Amino acid sequence: MKRAVVLLSGGLDSVTALAIAKEQGFECYTLSFDYGQRHDAEINAAKKLSVQLGALDHKIINIDLRTIGGSALTDNTIDVPEDHPDGIPVTYVPARNTVFLSIALAWAEVLAAEAIFVGVNAVDYSGYPDCRPEFIAAFEQLANLATKAGVEGQKLTVHAPLMTLSKADIIQRGIELGIDYSQTVSCYQADDDGYACGRCDSCHFRRQGFEMAGIVDPTLYQSN
């Protein structure tokens, strides 16, 4: 069996990427990060989803990005915005996907895995620079230059299967694959039980996606 490391945040996009990796015949090893984000709800969701979708192993890596700050997700003195400003918002976490993919790469090399799956998207998203196809292509090139496996000819591919899909398309694809999206947490400021605020950028794109897909939104909101 071919193996893949899948970055699993516990949100809608990452679980869809996991389901796609499974559909493509990969044995999946899921990786989540406790990086000092505002809540643990998404990590708890990732644990459950990893089991539900049959991952062979799930690791949670602790990296406290609060020590450098610079984002509303890792610095409680910066408010999570509830509008949708132009440009890169303060919810961008500096170099987050580069850090996460680097650790996924290390585990992939240990596992002799041939792929990494990540649920980044460049259509309905907040404008983060590390969610673009150019970034994924550049990281894949780096991965094959920087590792023993790559030097010895064991090519690794970074898959971003959601990159060009709208949020509605992603949801429709996930429903086809049998995903229960009520178990996912996307909100930047969810409460301890995983209930979403319904106001942040992530909630906006998620809610809009269900509306555009014509599917009832199963998200649990704090106002409900």
KEKE-3310 file (N, C-alpha, C; in steps of 0.2 Angstrom, whole numbers, plus 5000, padded with zeros to 4 digits):
npx = (5004:5002:5008:5003:5005:4994:4989:4979:4967:4955:4946:4934:4940:4952:4948:4941:4951:4958:4948:4948:4962:4961:4951:4959:4967:4977:4986:4983:4991:4988:4991:4991:4992:4995:4997:4996:4984:4968:4958:4955:4946:4946:4957:4952:4942:4949:4955:4944:4939:4950:4950:4937:4939:4948:4962:4979:4987:4988:4995:4999:5007:5016:5018:5022:5017:5013:5023:5030:5020:5010:4998:4981:4976:4985:4988:4981:4979:4976:4962:4950:4945:4928:4924:4927:4940:4950:4965:4978:4973:4973:4972:4980:4993:5010:5020:5014:5010:5021:5029:5021:5020:5034:5036:5027:5034:5045:5040:5034:5046:5051:5041:5043:5034:5025:5018:5011:4996:4987:4974:4973:4967:4963:4953:4939:4944:4954:4965:4978:4995:5002:4993:4993:4994:5008:5015:5014:5019:5032:5036:5035:5046:5057:5055:5060:5073:5079:5079:5085:5078:5073:5085:5090:5081:5068:5054:5044:5027:5017:5001:4987:4972:4961:4963:4958:4945:4929:4921:4909:4910:4919:4912:4901:4909:4914:4902:4898:4908:4904:4906:4903:4900:4896:4904:4915:4926:4928:4929:4937:4936:4929:4920:4923:4916:4915:4907:4903:4907:4900:4903:4916:4929:4932:4920:4911:4915:4912:4898:4893:4897:4889:4877:4878:4880:4868:4865:4860:4866:4876:4883:4886:4881:4885:4875:4864)
npy = (4994:5011:5026:5040:5056:5066:5082:5087:5097:5097:5104:5108:5108:5100:5088:5084:5083:5072:5062:5061:5057:5044:5039:5038:5027:5028:5023:5031:5043:5053:5071:5083:5099:5107:5123:5134:5140:5148:5139:5122:5115:5111:5102:5092:5088:5084:5072:5063:5063:5057:5044:5040:5040:5031:5032:5026:5030:5044:5059:5072:5087:5098:5114:5130:5143:5155:5161:5169:5176:5188:5185:5185:5173:5167:5177:5184:5197:5203:5206:5194:5197:5202:5206:5207:5211:5219:5212:5203:5196:5198:5186:5178:5166:5168:5160:5148:5136:5132:5128:5118:5109:5105:5098:5087:5082:5077:5067:5059:5055:5046:5037:5032:5037:5042:5053:5069:5076:5090:5102:5115:5129:5140:5147:5150:5158:5166:5173:5170:5169:5156:5147:5146:5139:5141:5141:5128:5120:5125:5120:5107:5105:5109:5099:5087:5090:5092:5080:5064:5054:5060:5063:5050:5046:5044:5050:5062:5068:5083:5084:5094:5093:5101:5114:5121:5122:5128:5133:5127:5117:5109:5105:5098:5087:5081:5077:5067:5058:5054:5061:5067:5082:5089:5085:5092:5107:5123:5136:5151:5155:5146:5139:5129:5117:5116:5124:5136:5153:5160:5172:5175:5176:5162:5156:5163:5159:5146:5144:5151:5142:5130:5136:5139:5126:5121:5113:5109:5117:5110:5115:5118:5132:5146:5154:5146)
npz = (5000:4996:5005:5015:5023:5031:5034:5047:5053:5059:5054:5040:5027:5029:5033:5022:5013:5018:5017:5003:5000:5006:4997:4986:4988:4998:5012:5027:5038:5050:5055:5067:5075:5090:5092:5100:5097:5098:5104:5109:5102:5089:5088:5096:5088:5077:5082:5084:5070:5064:5068:5064:5050:5048:5049:5051:5061:5072:5076:5087:5087:5097:5096:5101:5095:5100:5106:5097:5092:5082:5076:5076:5080:5088:5097:5110:5112:5101:5092:5084:5068:5063:5051:5033:5028:5014:5007:5017:5031:5049:5055:5048:5051:5054:5043:5045:5037:5031:5042:5047:5036:5035:5046:5043:5032:5038:5045:5035:5028:5038:5038:5026:5017:5002:4999:5004:5010:5010:5015:5008:5000:4986:4982:4989:5002:5015:5009:5012:5010:5010:5005:4992:4975:4970:4981:4986:4976:4976:4989:4987:4978:4987:4996:4990:4988:5000:5008:5013:5007:4995:4989:4986:4977:4980:4976:4983:4984:4985:4989:4985:4985:4985:4980:4969:4970:4974:4990:4991:4981:4987:4999:4993:4987:4998:5004:4995:4998:5010:5022:5038:5041:5053:5063:5062:5065:5061:5065:5070:5083:5091:5105:5120:5118:5104:5097:5085:5082:5071:5065:5062:5049:5044:5048:5040:5026:5027:5030:5019:5009:5012:5009:4995:4990:4992:5003:5019:5033:5045:5055:5072:5081:5092:5095:5094)
capx = (5000:5006:5007:5002:5004:4988:4988:4972:4966:4949:4941:4930:4944:4957:4945:4939:4958:4959:4944:4951:4968:4958:4948:4964:4970:4983:4986:4984:4994:4986:4995:4988:4996:4993:5002:4994:4978:4963:4954:4957:4940:4948:4961:4948:4938:4954:4956:4938:4939:4956:4948:4931:4940:4952:4969:4982:4990:4987:5000:4998:5013:5015:5023:5019:5018:5012:5030:5032:5014:5009:4992:4975:4975:4990:4990:4974:4978:4974:4955:4948:4940:4922:4922:4930:4944:4954:4972:4980:4970:4977:4971:4986:4999:5016:5024:5011:5009:5028:5031:5017:5022:5041:5036:5024:5039:5050:5036:5034:5052:5052:5036:5044:5027:5026:5014:5008:4990:4985:4968:4973:4962:4965:4947:4936:4949:4956:4970:4984:5000:5004:4988:4993:4998:5015:5019:5014:5024:5039:5038:5037:5053:5061:5055:5064:5080:5081:5078:5088:5073:5073:5092:5090:5076:5061:5051:5038:5022:5013:4994:4982:4966:4955:4966:4955:4938:4925:4919:4903:4912:4922:4907:4898:4914:4914:4896:4899:4913:4901:4909:4898:4903:4894:4909:4921:4926:4932:4928:4943:4935:4924:4920:4926:4912:4916:4901:4906:4904:4896:4905:4923:4930:4931:4913:4908:4916:4909:4891:4892:4898:4884:4871:4879:4880:4861:4865:4858:4872:4875:4887:4883:4883:4884:4868:4858)
capy = (5000:5018:5029:5047:5060:5070:5087:5086:5102:5096:5108:5105:5107:5095:5081:5082:5081:5065:5057:5060:5053:5037:5036:5037:5021:5029:5022:5038:5044:5060:5075:5089:5104:5111:5128:5139:5143:5150:5134:5115:5111:5108:5097:5087:5086:5080:5065:5059:5062:5053:5037:5039:5039:5025:5033:5021:5033:5051:5062:5079:5090:5104:5120:5136:5149:5161:5164:5174:5180:5191:5183:5185:5166:5166:5182:5186:5205:5205:5203:5191:5202:5200:5209:5204:5217:5217:5210:5197:5197:5197:5179:5174:5165:5169:5154:5142:5130:5130:5124:5111:5104:5103:5092:5082:5080:5073:5060:5056:5052:5041:5031:5030:5039:5045:5059:5073:5079:5096:5105:5122:5131:5147:5150:5153:5158:5172:5177:5168:5167:5149:5143:5147:5134:5142:5139:5120:5118:5127:5116:5100:5105:5109:5092:5082:5092:5093:5074:5058:5050:5063:5062:5043:5045:5042:5056:5064:5073:5086:5085:5099:5092:5106:5120:5125:5121:5133:5130:5123:5111:5105:5102:5093:5082:5078:5073:5061:5053:5051:5065:5070:5089:5092:5084:5097:5113:5128:5143:5154:5157:5141:5138:5122:5112:5116:5128:5141:5160:5162:5179:5176:5174:5155:5154:5166:5155:5139:5145:5152:5136:5126:5139:5138:5119:5119:5108:5111:5119:5106:5118:5120:5139:5148:5157:5142)
capz = (5000:4996:5012:5015:5029:5030:5039:5049:5058:5062:5050:5035:5022:5030:5033:5015:5010:5021:5013:4996:5001:5007:4991:4981:4990:5002:5019:5029:5044:5051:5059:5070:5079:5095:5091:5104:5094:5104:5107:5108:5099:5082:5090:5098:5082:5073:5085:5082:5063:5061:5070:5060:5043:5047:5049:5054:5066:5073:5080:5089:5088:5101:5094:5104:5091:5104:5108:5092:5091:5076:5073:5080:5082:5093:5102:5113:5112:5094:5091:5078:5065:5061:5045:5028:5025:5009:5009:5021:5037:5055:5057:5045:5056:5050:5040:5048:5033:5030:5048:5047:5031:5036:5051:5040:5028:5042:5047:5029:5027:5043:5036:5019:5013:4995:4998:5009:5008:5014:5012:5007:4995:4984:4979:4995:5008:5017:5006:5015:5005:5010:5003:4985:4971:4969:4987:4986:4971:4979:4995:4985:4976:4992:5000:4986:4988:5007:5012:5011:5003:4989:4986:4984:4971:4982:4975:4987:4980:4990:4986:4988:4980:4985:4978:4964:4971:4979:4996:4989:4978:4993:5003:4989:4986:5005:5005:4991:5001:5016:5028:5043:5043:5059:5067:5060:5068:5057:5068:5073:5090:5094:5112:5122:5115:5097:5094:5081:5083:5066:5063:5059:5041:5043:5048:5034:5020:5028:5030:5012:5006:5012:5006:4988:4989:4993:5008:5026:5037:5051:5060:5079:5082:5099:5096:5093)
cpx = (5004:5003:5007:5002:4999:4988:4980:4971:4960:4944:4938:4935:4949:4954:4943:4946:4959:4955:4946:4957:4966:4955:4953:4969:4976:4981:4988:4986:4992:4990:4992:4993:4993:4998:5000:4988:4973:4959:4957:4951:4942:4952:4957:4944:4943:4955:4950:4938:4944:4953:4942:4933:4946:4959:4973:4986:4989:4992:4998:5004:5012:5021:5020:5021:5016:5018:5032:5026:5013:5003:4987:4973:4980:4992:4983:4973:4976:4967:4954:4943:4934:4919:4927:4935:4948:4961:4972:4977:4974:4976:4977:4991:5005:5020:5021:5012:5016:5031:5028:5020:5030:5040:5032:5029:5044:5046:5036:5040:5053:5047:5038:5037:5029:5022:5012:5002:4989:4979:4968:4969:4963:4959:4943:4940:4950:4962:4977:4989:5002:4998:4988:4996:5005:5018:5019:5019:5031:5041:5039:5044:5058:5061:5060:5071:5083:5081:5083:5084:5074:5080:5093:5085:5069:5057:5045:5033:5018:5006:4990:4976:4961:4957:4962:4947:4935:4923:4913:4905:4915:4917:4903:4902:4914:4908:4896:4903:4910:4904:4903:4901:4901:4899:4915:4921:4931:4933:4935:4942:4929:4925:4923:4922:4912:4910:4905:4903:4899:4898:4911:4923:4929:4924:4909:4909:4912:4902:4889:4892:4892:4878:4872:4879:4872:4860:4864:4865:4872:4880:4883:4886:4881:4878:4862:4856)
cpy = (5006:5021:5037:5050:5065:5075:5088:5091:5101:5100:5104:5103:5101:5088:5079:5079:5073:5060:5056:5056:5045:5034:5035:5031:5022:5026:5029:5038:5052:5064:5081:5093:5107:5117:5134:5143:5144:5145:5127:5111:5108:5102:5091:5084:5081:5073:5061:5058:5057:5045:5035:5037:5034:5026:5028:5024:5041:5054:5070:5082:5097:5109:5126:5142:5156:5165:5169:5178:5182:5189:5184:5178:5164:5171:5185:5194:5207:5202:5200:5195:5198:5203:5205:5209:5214:5215:5204:5199:5196:5190:5175:5173:5164:5162:5147:5135:5128:5126:5118:5106:5102:5097:5086:5079:5075:5066:5056:5052:5046:5035:5029:5031:5042:5051:5062:5076:5085:5100:5112:5123:5138:5150:5154:5153:5165:5176:5175:5166:5160:5145:5143:5141:5135:5140:5131:5118:5119:5122:5109:5100:5105:5102:5087:5084:5091:5086:5069:5054:5053:5063:5055:5041:5043:5048:5057:5069:5076:5087:5090:5099:5097:5113:5124:5125:5126:5129:5125:5117:5106:5101:5096:5086:5078:5074:5067:5056:5051:5055:5068:5077:5092:5090:5088:5104:5118:5135:5145:5155:5152:5141:5131:5116:5112:5120:5135:5148:5163:5169:5180:5174:5167:5153:5157:5161:5148:5140:5147:5146:5131:5129:5138:5131:5117:5113:5112:5112:5115:5109:5120:5128:5141:5151:5153:5140)
cpz = (5000:5003:5011:5022:5027:5035:5040:5055:5062:5059:5044:5029:5023:5030:5026:5011:5012:5017:5006:4996:5002:5000:4986:4983:4994:5009:5023:5037:5045:5056:5061:5074:5084:5095:5095:5101:5100:5107:5105:5104:5093:5083:5092:5092:5078:5075:5083:5074:5061:5062:5065:5053:5042:5046:5053:5061:5066:5078:5081:5091:5092:5099:5096:5100:5094:5106:5103:5090:5083:5072:5078:5083:5087:5098:5104:5113:5106:5093:5084:5074:5063:5055:5040:5025:5019:5011:5014:5028:5043:5058:5053:5051:5052:5049:5043:5044:5031:5036:5048:5042:5032:5041:5048:5035:5032:5044:5041:5027:5032:5041:5029:5015:5007:4994:5005:5006:5013:5011:5011:5001:4993:4981:4985:5001:5009:5014:5009:5010:5005:5009:4995:4981:4971:4975:4988:4982:4973:4985:4992:4982:4981:4996:4996:4986:4995:5011:5009:5006:4996:4985:4983:4979:4973:4982:4980:4984:4986:4986:4989:4983:4980:4982:4974:4965:4976:4985:4995:4986:4983:4997:4999:4988:4993:5006:5001:4994:5008:5023:5032:5045:5050:5065:5067:5064:5064:5060:5071:5081:5093:5102:5113:5119:5107:5094:5091:5083:5078:5063:5060:5052:5040:5043:5042:5028:5021:5027:5022:5008:5006:5009:4998:4986:4989:4998:5015:5030:5043:5057:5066:5080:5089:5100:5095:5100)
residu = (MET:LYS:ARG:ALA:VAL:VAL:LEU:LEU:SER:GLY:GLY:LEU:ASP:SER:VAL:THR:ALA:LEU:ALA:ILE:ALA:LYS:GLU:GLN:GLY:PHE:GLU:CYS:TYR:THR:LEU:SER:PHE:ASP:TYR:GLY:GLN:ARG:HIS:ASP:ALA:GLU:ILE:ASN:ALA:ALA:LYS:LYS:LEU:SER:VAL:GLN:LEU:GLY:ALA:LEU:ASP:HIS:LYS:ILE:ILE:ASN:ILE:ASP:LEU:ARG:THR:ILE:GLY:GLY:SER:ALA:LEU:THR:ASP:ASN:THR:ILE:ASP:VAL:PRO:GLU:ASP:HIS:PRO:ASP:GLY:ILE:PRO:VAL:THR:TYR:VAL:PRO:ALA:ARG:ASN:THR:VAL:PHE:LEU:SER:ILE:ALA:LEU:ALA:TRP:ALA:GLU:VAL:LEU:ALA:ALA:GLU:ALA:ILE:PHE:VAL:GLY:VAL:ASN:ALA:VAL:ASP:TYR:SER:GLY:TYR:PRO:ASP:CYS:ARG:PRO:GLU:PHE:ILE:ALA:ALA:PHE:GLU:GLN:LEU:ALA:ASN:LEU:ALA:THR:LYS:ALA:GLY:VAL:GLU:GLY:GLN:LYS:LEU:THR:VAL:HIS:ALA:PRO:LEU:MET:THR:LEU:SER:LYS:ALA:ASP:ILE:ILE:GLN:ARG:GLY:ILE:GLU:LEU:GLY:ILE:ASP:TYR:SER:GLN:THR:VAL:SER:CYS:TYR:GLN:ALA:ASP:ASP:ASP:GLY:TYR:ALA:CYS:GLY:ARG:CYS:ASP:SER:CYS:HIS:PHE:ARG:ARG:GLN:GLY:PHE:GLU:MET:ALA:GLY:ILE:VAL:ASP:PRO:THR:LEU:TYR:GLN:SER:ASN)
# end
